[in-house]
Amino acid sequence: MKIIKIFLGFVFLISFQLSILIEGIEAQEKIGVGSKGFTEQLILGNMVSLLLENSGFKVDRKIGLGGTVICHEAIVRGDISIYVEYTGTGLTAILKKPVIKDPEEVYKIVKKEYEEKFKLTWLKPWGFNNTYCIVMRKDDVEKFKIKKVSDLKPLAKDLVFGGTIEFIARPDGIPGLTKHYDLKFKDQKGMDPGLVYKAISEKQVDVISGFATDGRIPAFNLVVLEDDLKFFPPYYAAPVIRMDLLSKIPQVADILNRLEGKIDDATMATLNFTVDGKKIDPETVAKDYLKSKGVIK
């Protein structure tokens, strides 16, 4: 009888502990994951979400929030806990620092100052450098015999520049670019990211800001001009995360660092074009890639 009581007590204890565990899992707060609004960011935001969900975490997707400032303010407030940012953007647009060319130095600066100023930290870069680039139609490049951005100086007065609204306003965008290269365009048009390539292909604008990893550049028969005066800093992509989340769930860093150095420029361009050119859903593209690399089931 005594043995039965001990056994029943043991069963009760295990059942009680299991119920607490289940309740804890059910009550687990969702991890807020955000992203900016353009194609690459939609893919990256879904990659973060899928990696976390594959490890058993609940995720509150806030994919496609908007531009840099919106995402930064959201993570500082705690509306989200993670999003993927670019080192050059953190350096110039958020920290308001001058352009630095050394990728490692840029990473060290943004990591240190984000921790001190915002209680945010940068995880390991995922490998690709999505730097801004200046793009023109191939026929115009051949017509004007242009190879580099400085070649635009005598032509800019007759050319219309198109870029995202963010690029038109940011210091590492058109204001800094035109000053650095001494350019004055006939007009400057800010537009939604999804319309920029359409605008140049339909000859509504003559020059645009692009991203080095954008698969639409070759698809639209466009050419990237050489940044010969080295205006743009490195823009390596890495997850930015709230430090209070890491203090509670440190394993999140290990989960997201599984992609450290795993995605090169060409791969990211292919993933972007799979969404933009082949019209595949960003979450599907993210999931298929992660499965192909064996990082999720």
N, C-alpha and C positions, 0 to 999 in steps of 0.2 A: 504493500500500500504506500509505504514511504517512497519507494522508487517511482511509483506512478505519479505521486504528487510532485516529485522533483522533475520528472519528465514533462508533466503538464506545465509546471512553472517555467521550464526551459522553453517550451513551445510558445507560451504566452509572451515571454521576454523577446524571443525572436520575432514573433508576429508584431509586437509593439514597436520594435526597432524598425522593422520593415515598413510599417504603416507611416512612421515618421519620415523615413527615407522617401517613400512615395509622395507624401504630402510636400516634402521639400522640393522634389522634382517638379511636381505640379505647380508649386508656388514660385518656381524659379523665375526670376525677372528676365524678360527678353533683353537681349543685347541689341541696342539700336545701331544699325549699320546704314550709313548714308552714302551718297555719291553725288557728283556733279551731273549736269544734264546731257552731256554729249556721249556718243556711242561708246568710246573706250571706257568711260567712267561707269556706264551702265553694265558693261561686262565685268569690270573690276569689282563693283559693288556686289554683284551676284556671286563672284568668286569668293569674296570674303564671307558672304552669307552661307554659301554652300559648304565651305570649309568648317565653319562653326557648327552648322546643323549636322554635318557628317560626324562630328565629335559629340553630339548629344545636346548641344545648346539650342535654346529657343532664340529666334532672331526676329526683330521688328525691322523689316525692310523699309527704308526711306530713300529708295533709289531715285535719282533724278531730281534732287532737291533744287538745284540751281547752280550758280557760279561759285567761285572760290570764297568770296566773303560770306555768302549764305551758309556754306558748309562749315567754314571755320567758326562762325558765330554759333552755329548749331551744336558743334562739338564742345565748344567752350561752355555753353549754357548747360550742356548735358542732355540736350534733345536727342543726340546720337552719341555713341561711344567710340565709333570707329569709322574712318573713311580713308580712301587712298588719295594721297596728295603727291605733288611733284616737288622735288627738292628746290629747284629754281624758283618755283612759285612761292614756296615758303620763305625763301631768302628775300626775294624782291617785293612780292605783293603783300605779304603779311608782316615780315620783319623790317621791310623798307631798307634793306641793305643794298649796297652797290653790287653790281655783277661780279661774280668770282668764277673763274673758269675751271678750277680744280674740283672734280666731282667729290672727292673725299673730304676736302676742306668745307665745301658747301654742306655736305651731310653732317659733319661735326658741328658746324655752326647752328644749323636748324635744330638738330637734336638737343643741343645744350640750351639754346634760348627758348625753345618751346617748353622744355621741362621747367625752366626758371620762371617764365612769364605766364604760361598758360596751364601748367600742370598736365601737359600732354607730352607724349614721347613718340619718336619715330622707330618703327621696327625695321627689319632688314629690307633694303631695296629688292624688288622682284626681278631686276635685270635689264629692263629696257629704258632707253632715254628718249622720252617723248618731247624733245625740244621743239619749240616753235620753229617754223621755217617760212620763207617767202617764196611764193609759188606763182608761176605764170603759165599761160597756154603755150604748148610746144611751138606752134606756128609763129607766135609773137617772139618767142626766144630766138628762133632761127631768123626771123625777119629783121629784128633789131641787133642780132649778134650779141646777145646778152648771156653771160655766164655767172655773174656774181651780183650781189645786191648793190655794190658801189657803181655798177654799170647803169643803174637806174637814174643816177643824178641828173644827167642832161635831159632825160625823158619824162621824169615824174610829173612835170607841169602839165603834161597832156594825158596822164593816166589816172584812172579812178581806182582807189584802193578799197578793198572790201575785207572785213574781218568781223569776228564776233564782237558784240557790244563790249564784252570784257576786255578784249584785245585793244579796242579803240581807246579805252580808258586807262588801262594799267600802265605803270611806269616801265615795265619790261615789255610793253606792247608798242603801239604806234607812236606815242609821245617820245619815248626813249629812242626808238628806232630811227625816226625822222631826224632827231637831233644828232644821234651818233653818226648817221650817214649823210647829214646835211641834205635831206630830201624834202620837197614840198609838192605833194600830189595835187592834182586838179580838184579832187574831191575825196572824202573819206566816208564810207558807209558802214555803219554798224548793223549787224543782223543776227538772227538766230543761227546757232551753229549748223543746223541742218540745211540752211539756205546758202551758205557761203560757196560751196562747190557748184551748186546749181547756178548761182549768179555768174561765176566766171565761165562756166560752160556755155551759158546763154549770152555771154558778152555784155552783161550788165555792169561788170567791173573788169579791170584789166590785170590787177595784181591782188593776191589775197594772202592772208596769214593761214598757214596750215600747220599740221602736226607731223613730225617725222615718221610716226607709226601709222599714218592714215593710208589705208589701202586704196582710197579713192584717187590718190595722186596719179599712180600709173593707170588706173581704170579710166580716168577722165582725160588721159593723154596730156598731163601737166608735167611741169619741170620745176624742181627745187633749185633756187638760186643759192650759190655758195655764200655763206655768211663770212665774207672775206675779212671784215673788220672785227669779227668776233664779238658781236653784240649779245647774242643769247647765251645765258648760262646753261649748265646741264640741268635737265629735268628728269631725274630718275624717280620712278614711281615706287612708293613704299606706304604701307599702312601707318596712319597716325591714330593713336589710341589714348584714351583718357587714363591717366596714371592710377586713379582710384579704382578703375575696373581691373587693372593689372594687379593691384594690391590684393583684390578679392579673388581674382581668378587668373593667377600667373600663367597657367598653361595656355591661355589664349595666344600669348606671344609665340610659343612653340608651334601652335597650330598654324598660325599665319606665316611664320618663318619657313614653313615647308616649301614655299615658293621662292625663297631667296635665290636670286640669280637664275631662275628657271625659265624666264620668258625673255627672249631677245627681241630686237626691233622688228625683224622680219616676221616673227611669229605673231607679235601683237598686231602688225599691219594686216596679216592674213585673218586674224580673228575679227578685226574691225570691218574688213571688207565682207566677211561672211554675214555680218549684220547689215551693213549698208548696201552691199551689192547683191547679195543673195536673199536678203530680207528674212533672215533667220532670227528668231527671238534671242535677245542678249542672254537671258538665263539659260536657254538651251545651248548656246555657244559656249558659255562659261562651264556648264556641266559636262558637256562632251569633252572639252579640253582637259578638265581636271580628272575625269575618268581615264582619258587616254594616257595621262601621266601617272596614274595609279595613286593619286593623293586623296581621292574619295571613291567610295564604292558605287 
